[in-house]
Amino acid sequence: MSGPVAEALAANPDLRTGFEEFRKAAHEALGEELTAQVRHAVAGVHGIDLPPPVGTAPPATLAYARRIPFEHTAITDEEAAAVVAELGEERFVAFSVVAALADAECRVEKVGLVGLSA
């Protein structure tokens, strides 16, 4: 992990280790390919260019991911159910964590918040 979040967490090794383990577990639960696609979709909403990911994610999943940064309160139960149907309940939870972390990491990058742990 690198970037502003990593720099901010460097001041607190225990917090950094816990965060990295949590993030890694979510990424592993969702799978490398889908994680890259979700991160790419969320970054695109923020206007951040990431290398294009490999593979194709289920359409409802990426549409849902794109809504998380600025429209999360408008996501319907039906939209969530469609993603659960595509991914299953456990991967839906991992997807939610990955998308939320991607959103937070993009926001940190956009404002250059290197003093996160201060």
Beta strands, then each sheet from edge to edge (+ up, - down):
end
